[in-house]
Structure formats: structure tokens, C-alpha cells
Amino acid sequence: MRCQARLAYRDTEAAAKFLTDAFGLQEQDRLDSMVWLTFGKSTMMIGQSGAEHHNIYSPLDTGKPTAEMNAAVDDIDGHYRRAKAAGARISIELEDAPFGQRRYRAIDPEGHGWHFMKPLQGVAIEGLELRLIYADERAAVEFLTRAFGFTESARLADMAWLGFGETVTMVSRADARQRQYGPGETGKPTAMLNLHVGDVDEHYRRALANGARMVSQLKDVPWGFRTYEALDPEGNRWHVMQPTGQQ
């Protein structure tokens, strides 16, 4: 099992170029308007903004992002210089944070937030981690563990880290001072998570029984997956899938 982040952009071509030039992501694959990018051990997707594209939107369309990407880097100072030279808007300058990390925060051209960090005490570098924002992050943790099968691995103040197979997702409380807004406030999420599961039928039954709002019923799709889509109680979107071996 694993989860994979997807961010929405109006211009995915320009976004892919910026993310590779400024932040060092590498293009892995593309299909139509979707692009897969790698960073360290992680892979993420970027796709078109709009109702016809899973109802996730660029921050240019919502005015407020509902998610943020966290990324661990080896050379945080060099990464900061590269991002700044490539035109990234720096919202938090490079600093040694009180919680033990050297970090900075940047904003890409369409308004998605990116938080880059390196712990002062060296740890293994894993790559990317999506941070979803909620008005009530404690209720979100309770729902995601019960309905979708996440396990809480750590908690700090108003933030929690949830494990799903080999990957980790972060949830935290909305904070306008940090440009972090829940989809209940914007009405439109700017990111979604793809969940790759071993038994999508069982996952669907569990999610349905625990109050997930289904926006796409369980079905086989032509590109070789059995899949469904759901909303959590605050409106973040989840795309759950299992390969069928048939295309």
C-alpha cells in the first residue's frame, strides 16, 4: 500500500518545467495533461485544474491552497539558492527552526506551498510528503484511521503524521498566517491523494461504512485499474485504486 500526492495546475507544462528547474524534481512520465515527477524516493503527480479533472483546482482558481508539499533535502542551503535563482517566491527565509530543522518555505508560480527542510541532526532522506489541511485535524486523524486504514505514527501540537504502507502523509490545522486553509473554507481542494491498495473492494466497503462520501462508485476503468473516489468530512478528495492486470 502507498499514497501518492497529486497537485492541480492551470498550466501543467509550465509547472513541470518550474518544478524541475527550481526545486530539482525529475520528470518520470507523462500522459496527456498529467505529469509524474520524482524527488528522492518519492513520486508525485501534477494534473490539470478543473471540474473535469477530479474537481481539484489550482490555487490561482481558489485563491487559497488546501495542501502543501514537504520535502527533505541533503543540501538545504544549495537548494535554497537554486530555488531563489529560478524565481521561487520565498515565504520563509532559510533558517534554523526551533523544532530542530534547517528549513525554508517557497511558493510556486500557481500558489502551491513547498516546505523544504533538513534536520540539524542527520536522518535518512526520503523525499516528498503531502500535508493536508483541516479545520479540525484531530477529527481528520480519527476519520482517516477508521475509514481509510491510516495509522498514526507521530503527533506534534496541531500536526500529525499518518502512515499508509510504505508512505507517510501529514495533516495539520488550518492557519491563515501560514497560507494553510481547509477545503471547507475554499470549497475546492487544490490537491488529492491517490491510494494504492491491495484490496480495493474491501477498502471501499470500509470507507463507505465509516462515512466517506462517494463521488465515484467502485468500477473498472479502461487503463487497467479498479477504482473509486471519495471525499472525507472536510472535503479533501481521495482516489483509491488497485491494478486489475488488464488494459
Buried (B, 14 or more C-beta within 10 A) or exposed (E): BEBBBBBBBBBBEEBBBBBBBBBBBEEEEBEEBBBBBBBBEBBBBBBBBBEEBBBBBBBBBBEBBBBBBBBBBEEBEEBBEBBBEBEBEEBBEBEEEEEEBBBBBBBBBBBBBBBBBBBEEEEEBBBBBBBBBBBBBEEBBEBBBBBBBBEBEEBEEEBBBBBBBEBBBBBBBBEEEBBBBBBBBBEBBBBBBBBBBEEBEEBBEBBBEBEBEEBBEBEEEEEEBBBBBBBBBBBBBBBBBBEBEEE
